[in-house]
Amino acid sequence: MYPSPTPPREVKIGDAAAFAGTTPRAIRHYHQIGLLPEPGRGGDGRRRYGYDDMIRLLWIRKMSEAGISLDDMRAAFDEARDVEDVLERLEETLAAQEAEIKRQLAAVRRLRVVGSPLGLLSPLVTNRLSHLPPDALRPSDLDALLVTERIFGPLGAAVQASVFIAMATHPDLRAEADRLDAADAALDDTVDPHDPQVEELAAQHCAHHRALLQAIEADGLEAAEEELFEICDAAAGGEEDAQMSVFEAVAKMPYGFSAARTRCMELTARLLAGHLSAGS
């Protein structure tokens, strides 16, 4: 047998909350923001909630489950805003949330397939590294790719991936890179930026980079990356822009460099740009 459409009595706030599936605190909040009119009080000074109050509470509960905000509920109840307008905006919001959830789900699935932390990089980068054994790259290589991708985007990191591939298959190039890294670290604030060793180190960096390019070409990686290099060269727009990209990259780093190390990078960029120009 169905219940009577009108309850035989009024109830206190606790019973009203239990019936609507909410809490007395929430009901008091509804009163404060004008979403639920405050009912009269009984002889004991306590609020009494009747049938209309219960209906309003049920509507509030159902609308809340649908994701409608309390402000929109109040506007809809007051007829200050078309309910269809509220629902249209809500649908757009939920669609955006759905798209974001799908993106996150795809990222999680990719991490499970590719593995972590390699799967944190973009597909363009991981595809370049897919033929290497898992232990061929150092953790510091992946860290460097993550930073490069942040500054230059997936394309720049994909180009850098070829460098790590070459070093993974040519121990002599890896050893020289380690030596140059140690020399870079020694260029602290005590070193004069115009010290001859800074220029010498820049020349060594340039020579190492040229050796890497030769190894990339010999290993057949150059053909696979020809399109990537062409896009990067077009984006650089010449020697001056290429140097500017280095300066901008330094500025975007989450840490600072000494004046000597900064000048060494600038000199290296100029030497490389000159070599590329001469080669063309």
Backbone as CSV, one residue per row, in Angstrom:
resi,resn,N_x,N_y,N_z,CA_x,CA_y,CA_z,C_x,C_y,C_z
1,MET,0.851,-1.188,0.000,0.000,0.000,0.000,0.888,1.240,0.000
2,TYR,0.605,2.200,-0.890,1.418,3.397,-1.012,1.137,4.360,0.127
3,PRO,2.153,5.174,0.525,1.948,6.146,1.599,1.009,7.249,1.159
4,SER,0.414,7.897,2.125,-0.477,9.016,1.843,0.310,10.149,1.211
5,PRO,-0.249,10.864,0.208,0.488,11.956,-0.433,0.799,13.096,0.506
6,THR,0.119,13.191,1.605,0.411,14.236,2.586,0.661,13.596,3.930
7,PRO,1.830,13.843,4.505,2.134,13.236,5.804,1.200,13.784,6.885
8,PRO,0.906,12.967,7.861,-0.066,13.372,8.888,0.478,14.360,9.901
9,ARG,1.787,14.624,9.898,2.343,15.490,10.938,3.584,16.191,10.432
10,GLU,4.023,17.173,11.160,5.268,17.860,10.883,6.367,17.233,11.740
11,VAL,7.592,17.334,11.268,8.694,16.657,11.953,9.795,17.652,12.288
12,LYS,10.664,17.224,13.183,11.805,18.051,13.567,12.905,17.923,12.514
13,ILE,13.923,18.780,12.642,14.963,18.861,11.628,15.726,17.552,11.464
14,GLY,15.955,16.824,12.555,16.676,15.560,12.453,15.912,14.538,11.638
15,ASP,14.582,14.459,11.883,13.758,13.522,11.126,13.657,13.948,9.667
16,ALA,13.574,15.259,9.415,13.518,15.753,8.038,14.806,15.415,7.294
17,ALA,15.931,15.570,7.968,17.213,15.257,7.345,17.323,13.775,7.034
18,ALA,16.905,12.934,7.966,16.977,11.500,7.752,16.090,11.078,6.591
19,PHE,14.902,11.678,6.491,13.986,11.333,5.412,14.552,11.724,4.053
20,ALA,15.174,12.901,3.966,15.690,13.395,2.684,17.072,12.841,2.354
21,GLY,17.708,12.167,3.309,19.038,11.634,3.058,20.121,12.680,3.133
22,THR,19.948,13.653,4.013,20.941,14.708,4.183,21.234,14.871,5.669
23,THR,21.739,16.007,6.084,22.096,16.232,7.482,21.439,17.517,7.984
24,PRO,21.211,17.610,9.299,20.672,18.869,9.857,21.560,20.067,9.533
25,ARG,22.860,19.865,9.524,23.778,20.963,9.202,23.544,21.464,7.785
26,ALA,23.326,20.529,6.842,23.071,20.926,5.467,21.764,21.698,5.365
27,ILE,20.762,21.246,6.071,19.467,21.937,6.034,19.613,23.351,6.568
28,ARG,20.358,23.525,7.655,20.568,24.879,8.193,21.289,25.761,7.160
29,HIS,22.208,25.158,6.424,22.903,25.916,5.380,21.927,26.332,4.285
30,TYR,21.022,25.443,3.929,20.012,25.786,2.926,19.189,26.992,3.388
31,HIS,18.885,27.037,4.677,18.153,28.188,5.216,18.990,29.464,5.076
32,GLN,20.269,29.367,5.403,21.136,30.550,5.407,21.289,31.158,4.013
33,ILE,21.331,30.321,2.980,21.544,30.835,1.624,20.228,31.071,0.896
34,GLY,19.119,30.851,1.574,17.816,31.121,0.959,17.341,30.060,0.005
35,LEU,17.930,28.873,0.075,17.507,27.786,-0.808,16.251,27.098,-0.281
36,LEU,16.132,27.048,1.027,14.969,26.416,1.667,14.373,27.403,2.662
37,PRO,13.128,27.824,2.455,12.509,28.754,3.407,12.504,28.162,4.812
38,GLU,12.785,29.000,5.784,12.812,28.515,7.163,11.378,28.344,7.662
39,PRO,11.044,27.143,8.153,9.659,26.886,8.580,9.370,27.490,9.957
40,GLY,8.114,27.439,10.309,7.735,27.921,11.637,8.220,26.992,12.731
41,ARG,8.118,27.457,13.950,8.572,26.679,15.095,7.381,26.248,15.942
42,GLY,7.551,25.131,16.564,6.510,24.611,17.441,6.553,25.255,18.807
43,GLY,5.747,24.717,19.697,5.677,25.261,21.053,6.969,25.136,21.811
44,ASP,7.814,24.193,21.414,9.107,24.010,22.083,10.199,24.889,21.464
45,GLY,9.816,25.725,20.519,10.787,26.622,19.906,11.619,25.991,18.805
46,ARG,11.306,24.758,18.426,12.083,24.077,17.400,11.331,24.125,16.062
47,ARG,12.135,24.099,14.993,11.534,24.137,13.662,10.718,22.875,13.410
48,ARG,9.652,23.068,12.644,8.821,21.943,12.242,8.727,21.932,10.722
49,TYR,9.006,20.784,10.132,9.045,20.653,8.685,7.840,19.860,8.191
50,GLY,7.139,20.461,7.240,5.952,19.823,6.701,6.200,19.208,5.340
51,TYR,5.089,18.871,4.671,5.154,18.161,3.393,5.895,18.975,2.328
52,ASP,5.574,20.251,2.193,6.234,21.084,1.175,7.732,21.185,1.418
53,ASP,8.105,21.240,2.700,9.542,21.294,3.025,10.233,20.002,2.596
54,MET,9.537,18.891,2.839,10.116,17.592,2.461,10.296,17.511,0.947
55,ILE,9.299,17.987,0.192,9.411,17.956,-1.262,10.600,18.800,-1.724
56,ARG,10.740,19.993,-1.141,11.873,20.843,-1.516,13.200,20.159,-1.185
57,LEU,13.289,19.515,-0.042,14.518,18.815,0.329,14.827,17.670,-0.633
58,LEU,13.800,16.967,-1.061,14.020,15.874,-2.008,14.502,16.399,-3.355
59,TRP,13.913,17.531,-3.794,14.362,18.133,-5.037,15.819,18.573,-4.923
60,ILE,16.165,19.170,-3.796,17.545,19.615,-3.580,18.497,18.428,-3.641
61,ARG,18.114,17.347,-2.994,18.970,16.151,-2.980,19.156,15.600,-4.396
62,LYS,18.074,15.490,-5.151,18.163,14.932,-6.500,18.966,15.851,-7.425
63,MET,18.746,17.157,-7.309,19.474,18.093,-8.157,20.959,18.103,-7.810
64,SER,21.265,17.945,-6.532,22.659,17.879,-6.103,23.343,16.647,-6.671
65,GLU,22.626,15.524,-6.684,23.191,14.296,-7.249,23.456,14.450,-8.740
66,ALA,22.686,15.308,-9.406,22.885,15.557,-10.832,24.026,16.533,-11.089
67,GLY,24.589,17.112,-10.016,25.707,18.022,-10.164,25.324,19.481,-10.258
68,ILE,24.061,19.811,-10.016,23.619,21.196,-10.072,24.046,21.904,-8.789
69,SER,24.662,23.066,-8.935,25.160,23.805,-7.778,24.008,24.383,-6.966
70,LEU,24.285,24.703,-5.717,23.256,25.278,-4.853,22.802,26.636,-5.369
71,ASP,23.734,27.420,-5.913,23.364,28.723,-6.465,22.410,28.564,-7.644
72,ASP,22.690,27.584,-8.497,21.811,27.350,-9.638,20.453,26.826,-9.191
73,MET,20.446,26.021,-8.148,19.168,25.542,-7.606,18.324,26.716,-7.126
74,ARG,18.966,27.612,-6.390,18.233,28.760,-5.851,17.675,29.619,-6.978
75,ALA,18.494,29.824,-8.025,18.028,30.617,-9.157,16.875,29.930,-9.866
76,ALA,16.963,28.597,-9.983,15.896,27.860,-10.652,14.605,27.900,-9.836
77,PHE,14.726,27.738,-8.524,13.532,27.779,-7.665,12.894,29.165,-7.687
78,ASP,13.755,30.193,-7.754,13.235,31.568,-7.761,12.808,32.014,-9.159
79,GLU,13.007,31.117,-10.159,12.657,31.427,-11.551,13.442,32.638,-12.069
80,ALA,14.604,32.894,-11.437,15.441,33.991,-11.905,16.265,33.556,-13.119
81,ARG,16.367,32.262,-13.309,17.136,31.753,-14.434,16.409,30.541,-14.999
82,ASP,16.409,30.434,-16.314,15.761,29.319,-16.971,16.466,28.021,-16.586
83,VAL,15.686,27.023,-16.205,16.264,25.739,-15.817,17.031,25.124,-16.982
84,GLU,16.540,25.316,-18.198,17.224,24.775,-19.366,18.615,25.374,-19.507
85,ASP,18.757,26.652,-19.168,20.066,27.294,-19.217,21.002,26.663,-18.204
86,VAL,20.483,26.389,-17.020,21.288,25.738,-15.977,21.731,24.363,-16.442
87,LEU,20.813,23.596,-17.014,21.132,22.243,-17.447,22.119,22.249,-18.627
88,GLU,21.994,23.225,-19.505,22.917,23.314,-20.635,24.337,23.569,-20.156
89,ARG,24.496,24.492,-19.209,25.832,24.778,-18.681,26.373,23.585,-17.914
90,LEU,25.501,22.901,-17.190,25.923,21.723,-16.443,26.380,20.622,-17.394
91,GLU,25.657,20.445,-18.487,26.026,19.421,-19.458,27.394,19.719,-20.058
92,GLU,27.665,20.988,-20.354,28.966,21.364,-20.904,30.089,21.084,-19.903
93,THR,29.814,21.392,-18.631,30.824,21.149,-17.597,31.109,19.666,-17.444
94,LEU,30.051,18.861,-17.417,30.218,17.414,-17.260,30.926,16.814,-18.472
95,ALA,30.640,17.334,-19.666,31.308,16.834,-20.868,32.807,17.123,-20.809
96,ALA,33.174,18.312,-20.309,34.590,18.656,-20.165,35.261,17.755,-19.129
97,GLN,34.545,17.482,-18.034,35.088,16.600,-17.015,35.253,15.183,-17.553
98,GLU,34.304,14.749,-18.367,34.385,13.418,-18.961,35.592,13.307,-19.874
99,ALA,35.831,14.354,-20.671,36.984,14.350,-21.573,38.289,14.300,-20.788
100,GLU,38.350,15.036,-19.678,39.554,15.038,-18.851,39.775,13.672,-18.206
101,ILE,38.696,13.038,-17.766,38.813,11.703,-17.163,39.317,10.704,-18.207
102,LYS,38.814,10.808,-19.433,39.267,9.913,-20.498,40.753,10.134,-20.784
103,ARG,41.184,11.402,-20.772,42.593,11.700,-21.004,43.459,11.097,-19.906
104,GLN,43.008,11.238,-18.644,43.764,10.682,-17.531,43.786,9.158,-17.593
105,LEU,42.657,8.563,-17.982,42.594,7.105,-18.094,43.545,6.607,-19.167
106,ALA,43.608,7.313,-20.288,44.533,6.928,-21.357,45.977,7.042,-20.882
107,ALA,46.276,8.083,-20.093,47.636,8.261,-19.574,48.010,7.133,-18.624
108,VAL,47.077,6.731,-17.782,47.339,5.637,-16.833,47.559,4.327,-17.590
109,ARG,46.721,4.073,-18.578,46.873,2.845,-19.370,48.206,2.829,-20.106
110,ARG,48.610,3.996,-20.616,49.887,4.079,-21.321,51.047,3.831,-20.369
111,LEU,50.939,4.331,-19.156,51.979,4.082,-18.161,52.111,2.596,-17.874
112,ARG,50.984,1.906,-17.831,51.016,0.465,-17.554,51.648,-0.300,-18.709
113,VAL,51.412,0.165,-19.936,51.962,-0.523,-21.109,53.433,-0.180,-21.312
114,VAL,53.739,1.112,-21.323,55.111,1.564,-21.600,55.991,1.402,-20.377
115,GLY,55.425,1.635,-19.204,56.196,1.584,-17.973,56.531,2.976,-17.478
116,SER,56.851,3.043,-16.212,57.204,4.316,-15.586,58.696,4.305,-15.280
117,PRO,59.391,5.432,-15.481,58.878,6.767,-15.835,58.845,7.052,-17.333
118,LEU,59.267,6.066,-18.169,59.317,6.312,-19.610,57.947,6.719,-20.149
119,GLY,56.895,6.121,-19.593,55.550,6.413,-20.058,55.069,7.804,-19.730
120,LEU,55.824,8.534,-18.905,55.461,9.919,-18.591,55.823,10.863,-19.739
121,LEU,56.714,10.418,-20.620,57.084,11.228,-21.771,56.057,11.059,-22.888
122,SER,56.071,11.976,-23.835,55.096,11.923,-24.917,55.386,10.730,-25.828
123,PRO,54.366,10.252,-26.550,54.574,9.124,-27.464,55.658,9.387,-28.504
124,LEU,55.792,10.618,-28.965,56.818,10.943,-29.952,58.211,10.611,-29.433
125,VAL,58.418,10.820,-28.134,59.725,10.550,-27.528,59.899,9.061,-27.253
126,THR,58.898,8.450,-26.652,59.022,7.024,-26.313,59.136,6.157,-27.555
127,ASN,58.497,6.572,-28.651,58.619,5.805,-29.892,60.055,5.819,-30.406
128,ARG,60.752,6.934,-30.215,62.141,7.009,-30.647,63.020,6.074,-29.816
129,LEU,62.617,5.806,-28.589,63.437,5.000,-27.681,62.963,3.551,-27.599
130,SER,61.960,3.198,-28.373,61.293,1.905,-28.189,62.194,0.709,-28.479
131,HIS,63.203,0.884,-29.350,64.036,-0.269,-29.719,65.199,-0.483,-28.752
132,LEU,65.382,0.397,-27.804,66.466,0.240,-26.830,66.035,-0.690,-25.702
133,PRO,66.959,-1.468,-25.140,66.627,-2.273,-23.959,66.329,-1.360,-22.777
134,PRO,65.530,-1.825,-21.820,65.102,-0.962,-20.715,66.247,-0.337,-19.923
135,ASP,67.369,-1.055,-19.805,68.469,-0.550,-18.979,69.489,0.241,-19.790
136,ALA,69.197,0.525,-21.060,70.163,1.255,-21.887,70.222,2.728,-21.521
137,LEU,69.156,3.253,-20.993,69.100,4.656,-20.607,69.305,4.800,-19.108
138,ARG,69.991,5.848,-18.750,70.169,6.172,-17.335,68.949,6.934,-16.825
139,PRO,68.684,6.862,-15.529,67.608,7.704,-14.984,67.811,9.182,-15.282
140,SER,69.084,9.609,-15.302,69.361,11.013,-15.594,69.004,11.369,-17.040
141,ASP,69.085,10.380,-17.953,68.681,10.620,-19.343,67.190,10.926,-19.414
142,LEU,66.400,10.127,-18.701,64.949,10.340,-18.693,64.609,11.678,-18.044
143,ASP,65.367,12.026,-16.997,65.143,13.328,-16.358,65.412,14.461,-17.346
144,ALA,66.511,14.323,-18.096,66.865,15.355,-19.064,65.794,15.465,-20.157
145,LEU,65.275,14.337,-20.602,64.218,14.349,-21.620,62.954,15.012,-21.094
146,LEU,62.675,14.792,-19.829,61.493,15.407,-19.225,61.634,16.929,-19.209
147,VAL,62.839,17.412,-18.861,63.089,18.854,-18.842,63.033,19.425,-20.260
148,THR,63.662,18.724,-21.205,63.672,19.199,-22.589,62.257,19.270,-23.156
149,GLU,61.466,18.261,-22.872,60.090,18.261,-23.369,59.297,19.415,-22.778
150,ARG,59.581,19.752,-21.529,58.890,20.868,-20.895,59.254,22.191,-21.565
151,ILE,60.513,22.348,-21.953,60.986,23.621,-22.503,60.749,23.711,-24.009
152,PHE,61.138,22.667,-24.742,61.072,22.706,-26.199,59.916,21.913,-26.787
153,GLY,59.188,21.175,-25.955,58.083,20.375,-26.464,58.530,18.979,-26.857
154,PRO,57.577,18.110,-27.229,57.905,16.728,-27.606,58.882,16.635,-28.766
155,LEU,58.800,17.556,-29.720,59.688,17.509,-30.872,61.143,17.677,-30.452
156,GLY,61.418,18.662,-29.600,62.778,18.866,-29.140,63.296,17.681,-28.343
157,ALA,62.423,17.089,-27.527,62.840,15.923,-26.744,63.079,14.712,-27.636
158,ALA,62.309,14.593,-28.725,62.510,13.474,-29.649,63.862,13.585,-30.338
159,VAL,64.256,14.814,-30.679,65.580,15.025,-31.265,66.661,14.665,-30.253
160,GLN,66.479,15.092,-29.015,67.464,14.766,-27.981,67.526,13.261,-27.727
161,ALA,66.417,12.568,-27.935,66.405,11.120,-27.721,67.427,10.426,-28.606
162,SER,67.635,10.933,-29.824,68.633,10.336,-30.710,70.038,10.449,-30.127
163,VAL,70.282,11.533,-29.407,71.585,11.708,-28.759,71.796,10.616,-27.714
164,PHE,70.776,10.352,-26.914,70.902,9.316,-25.888,70.991,7.924,-26.503
165,ILE,70.321,7.729,-27.651,70.440,6.446,-28.345,71.879,6.243,-28.808
166,ALA,72.463,7.305,-29.374,73.850,7.207,-29.840,74.801,6.927,-28.680
167,MET,74.596,7.608,-27.566,75.492,7.394,-26.417,75.289,6.021,-25.805
168,ALA,74.047,5.482,-25.895,73.789,4.145,-25.346,74.481,3.065,-26.157
169,THR,74.732,3.337,-27.438,75.362,2.339,-28.306,76.829,2.645,-28.610
170,HIS,77.306,3.787,-28.125,78.719,4.162,-28.315,79.310,4.567,-26.958
171,PRO,79.898,3.626,-26.240,80.431,3.921,-24.899,81.440,5.067,-24.871
172,ASP,82.203,5.237,-25.952,83.201,6.310,-25.969,82.520,7.682,-25.955
173,LEU,81.388,7.794,-26.644,80.652,9.052,-26.645,80.025,9.312,-25.277
174,ARG,79.553,8.240,-24.646,78.999,8.388,-23.297,80.082,8.824,-22.320
175,ALA,81.259,8.251,-22.421,82.358,8.618,-21.519,82.757,10.076,-21.708
176,GLU,82.800,10.540,-22.971,83.139,11.939,-23.225,82.050,12.872,-22.687
177,ALA,80.799,12.456,-22.809,79.702,13.264,-22.268,79.809,13.382,-20.752
178,ASP,80.172,12.299,-20.097,80.346,12.337,-18.639,81.491,13.275,-18.257
179,ARG,82.577,13.225,-19.044,83.712,14.099,-18.752,83.312,15.566,-18.915
180,LEU,82.585,15.864,-19.988,82.155,17.239,-20.225,81.169,17.707,-19.146
181,ASP,80.306,16.810,-18.689,79.369,17.172,-17.619,80.128,17.543,-16.343
182,ALA,81.162,16.773,-16.046,81.971,17.070,-14.855,82.687,18.406,-15.016
183,ALA,83.163,18.684,-16.218,83.832,19.959,-16.470,82.838,21.122,-16.363
184,ASP,81.616,20.905,-16.835,80.581,21.936,-16.700,80.297,22.233,-15.231
185,ALA,80.217,21.171,-14.446,79.910,21.344,-13.023,81.007,22.127,-12.309
186,ALA,82.228,22.052,-12.829,83.343,22.771,-12.206,83.317,24.263,-12.525
187,LEU,82.505,24.675,-13.475,82.398,26.099,-13.812,81.445,26.774,-12.822
188,ASP,81.924,26.924,-11.612,81.084,27.526,-10.575,81.282,29.041,-10.555
189,ASP,80.768,29.677,-9.530,80.832,31.143,-9.447,82.242,31.677,-9.237
190,THR,83.181,30.789,-8.905,84.555,31.255,-8.708,85.324,31.386,-10.023
191,VAL,84.768,30.866,-11.112,85.450,30.877,-12.402,85.064,32.137,-13.170
192,ASP,86.073,32.833,-13.688,85.849,34.022,-14.508,85.211,33.602,-15.835
193,PRO,84.085,34.210,-16.221,83.436,33.835,-17.490,84.340,33.955,-18.703
194,HIS,85.361,34.812,-18.629,86.264,35.011,-19.756,87.571,34.238,-19.592
195,ASP,87.595,33.309,-18.667,88.755,32.436,-18.504,88.919,31.597,-19.773
196,PRO,90.142,31.420,-20.265,90.358,30.635,-21.492,89.761,29.232,-21.437
197,GLN,89.668,28.651,-20.233,89.139,27.299,-20.130,87.669,27.237,-20.546
198,VAL,86.952,28.377,-20.425,85.543,28.398,-20.809,85.429,28.229,-22.318
199,GLU,86.261,28.957,-23.066,86.239,28.839,-24.514,86.701,27.457,-24.954
200,GLU,87.700,26.919,-24.260,88.198,25.587,-24.610,87.117,24.528,-24.381
201,LEU,86.395,24.660,-23.293,85.333,23.701,-22.995,84.202,23.809,-24.023
202,ALA,83.903,25.030,-24.449,82.873,25.210,-25.480,83.286,24.525,-26.775
203,ALA,84.567,24.635,-27.122,85.061,23.975,-28.331,84.959,22.455,-28.199
204,GLN,85.240,21.949,-27.001,85.118,20.508,-26.777,83.664,20.050,-26.874
205,HIS,82.757,20.879,-26.359,81.332,20.555,-26.476,80.917,20.503,-27.942
206,CYS,81.394,21.458,-28.723,81.060,21.496,-30.139,81.592,20.248,-30.850
207,ALA,82.822,19.880,-30.553,83.414,18.694,-31.172,82.639,17.439,-30.792
208,HIS,82.225,17.361,-29.531,81.461,16.200,-29.073,80.109,16.132,-29.779
209,HIS,79.494,17.287,-29.939,78.211,17.315,-30.613,78.353,16.875,-32.072
210,ARG,79.414,17.294,-32.712,79.647,16.885,-34.094,79.874,15.376,-34.168
211,ALA,80.585,14.821,-33.185,80.797,13.372,-33.151,79.478,12.633,-32.945
212,LEU,78.611,13.204,-32.128,77.295,12.599,-31.927,76.486,12.598,-33.222
213,LEU,76.534,13.718,-33.952,75.804,13.797,-35.216,76.328,12.762,-36.217
214,GLN,77.657,12.560,-36.216,78.243,11.563,-37.109,77.782,10.153,-36.727
215,ALA,77.716,9.888,-35.415,77.259,8.576,-34.954,75.782,8.370,-35.286
216,ILE,75.002,9.412,-35.140,73.576,9.328,-35.475,73.396,9.006,-36.954
217,GLU,74.211,9.653,-37.788,74.139,9.393,-39.232,74.604,7.981,-39.551
218,ALA,75.700,7.556,-38.934,76.234,6.217,-39.202,75.281,5.123,-38.758
219,ASP,74.557,5.363,-37.701,73.623,4.361,-37.175,72.275,4.368,-37.892
220,GLY,72.123,5.240,-38.881,70.871,5.285,-39.614,69.765,6.028,-38.911
221,LEU,70.104,6.736,-37.836,69.087,7.482,-37.108,68.760,8.796,-37.800
222,GLU,69.696,9.292,-38.583,69.503,10.593,-39.209,68.322,10.562,-40.184
223,ALA,68.244,9.463,-40.947,67.149,9.372,-41.915,65.802,9.344,-41.212
224,ALA,65.752,8.649,-40.096,64.498,8.557,-39.355,64.101,9.891,-38.748
225,GLU,65.108,10.743,-38.532,64.830,12.019,-37.880,64.962,13.213,-38.814
226,GLU,65.098,12.959,-40.092,65.297,14.066,-41.027,64.157,15.077,-40.933
227,GLU,62.951,14.578,-40.855,61.809,15.491,-40.776,61.839,16.283,-39.481
228,LEU,62.229,15.640,-38.385,62.301,16.335,-37.105,63.322,17.466,-37.163
229,PHE,64.513,17.187,-37.731,65.540,18.218,-37.810,65.106,19.358,-38.714
230,GLU,64.414,19.035,-39.812,63.956,20.089,-40.713,62.973,21.009,-40.014
231,ILE,62.086,20.413,-39.230,61.110,21.234,-38.505,61.819,22.108,-37.483
232,CYS,62.808,21.544,-36.799,63.537,22.318,-35.793,64.331,23.449,-36.448
233,ASP,64.968,23.164,-37.595,65.734,24.198,-38.284,64.811,25.321,-38.749
234,ALA,63.631,24.959,-39.237,62.683,25.975,-39.691,62.191,26.810,-38.533
235,ALA,61.999,26.159,-37.393,61.533,26.889,-36.217,62.619,27.799,-35.662
236,ALA,63.920,27.367,-35.802,65.018,28.180,-35.285,65.178,29.458,-36.087
237,GLY,65.019,29.384,-37.413,65.075,30.578,-38.244,66.452,31.167,-38.404
238,GLY,67.500,30.374,-38.237,68.847,30.905,-38.448,69.659,30.948,-37.173
239,GLU,70.892,31.427,-37.293,71.843,31.402,-36.182,71.350,32.213,-34.998
240,GLU,70.866,33.431,-35.233,70.477,34.311,-34.128,69.333,33.706,-33.331
241,ASP,68.315,33.180,-34.047,67.187,32.584,-33.353,67.602,31.329,-32.617
242,ALA,68.532,30.569,-33.208,68.995,29.354,-32.541,69.666,29.695,-31.226
243,GLN,70.465,30.798,-31.227,71.098,31.215,-29.984,70.059,31.702,-28.987
244,MET,69.048,32.404,-29.475,68.009,32.892,-28.579,67.287,31.735,-27.902
245,SER,67.107,30.634,-28.626,66.430,29.507,-28.018,67.231,28.950,-26.849
246,VAL,68.557,28.991,-26.967,69.408,28.552,-25.865,69.245,29.493,-24.671
247,PHE,69.261,30.815,-24.939,69.110,31.766,-23.852,67.763,31.586,-23.157
248,GLU,66.721,31.412,-23.953,65.382,31.248,-23.378,65.298,29.968,-22.566
249,ALA,65.966,28.931,-23.063,65.948,27.666,-22.335,66.611,27.811,-20.972
250,VAL,67.737,28.517,-20.944,68.429,28.743,-19.668,67.528,29.493,-18.700
251,ALA,66.809,30.492,-19.225,65.927,31.289,-18.368,64.787,30.465,-17.803
252,LYS,64.383,29.430,-18.536,63.244,28.622,-18.102,63.648,27.478,-17.179
253,MET,64.942,27.267,-17.035,65.398,26.187,-16.162,64.975,26.452,-14.717
254,PRO,64.636,25.384,-13.967,64.231,25.572,-12.572,65.409,25.795,-11.633
255,TYR,66.584,26.037,-12.181,67.768,26.313,-11.373,68.659,27.259,-12.159
256,GLY,69.591,27.871,-11.476,70.448,28.857,-12.124,71.811,28.281,-12.490
257,PHE,72.486,28.981,-13.398,73.838,28.605,-13.799,74.791,29.742,-13.460
258,SER,76.028,29.377,-13.254,77.042,30.402,-13.021,77.263,31.190,-14.308
259,ALA,77.876,32.363,-14.183,78.152,33.182,-15.359,79.085,32.460,-16.322
260,ALA,80.056,31.733,-15.773,80.999,31.013,-16.624,80.299,29.899,-17.401
261,ARG,79.412,29.185,-16.740,78.716,28.083,-17.423,77.734,28.635,-18.470
262,THR,77.097,29.740,-18.145,76.184,30.349,-19.111,76.939,30.781,-20.367
263,ARG,78.120,31.402,-20.181,78.905,31.828,-21.338,79.393,30.623,-22.135
264,CYS,79.706,29.542,-21.444,80.148,28.336,-22.148,79.020,27.819,-23.057
265,MET,77.794,27.835,-22.574,76.665,27.400,-23.395,76.441,28.336,-24.570
266,GLU,76.603,29.627,-24.329,76.431,30.600,-25.411,77.488,30.384,-26.498
267,LEU,78.727,30.198,-26.077,79.806,29.980,-27.041,79.598,28.683,-27.818
268,THR,79.153,27.645,-27.121,78.887,26.371,-27.789,77.816,26.538,-28.854
269,ALA,76.748,27.276,-28.517,75.661,27.505,-29.479,76.180,28.247,-30.714
270,ARG,77.044,29.225,-30.512,77.584,29.977,-31.648,78.486,29.098,-32.516
271,LEU,79.312,28.282,-31.883,80.188,27.391,-32.635,79.385,26.391,-33.457
272,LEU,78.353,25.844,-32.842,77.519,24.879,-33.557,76.786,25.539,-34.715
273,ALA,76.281,26.759,-34.467,75.586,27.471,-35.532,76.531,27.766,-36.688
274,GLY,77.774,28.152,-36.349,78.756,28.406,-37.405,79.102,27.163,-38.170
275,HIS,79.201,26.031,-37.460,79.516,24.755,-38.124,78.381,24.352,-39.065
276,LEU,77.147,24.512,-38.610,76.012,24.153,-39.447,75.929,25.034,-40.679
277,SER,76.224,26.318,-40.477,76.202,27.249,-41.623,77.283,26.900,-42.637
278,ALA,78.468,26.544,-42.134,79.564,26.181,-43.031,79.274,24.884,-43.771
279,GLY,78.573,23.977,-43.069,78.241,22.688,-43.676,77.182,22.812,-44.759
280,SER,76.325,23.816,-44.610,75.290,24.008,-45.615,75.843,24.703,-46.855
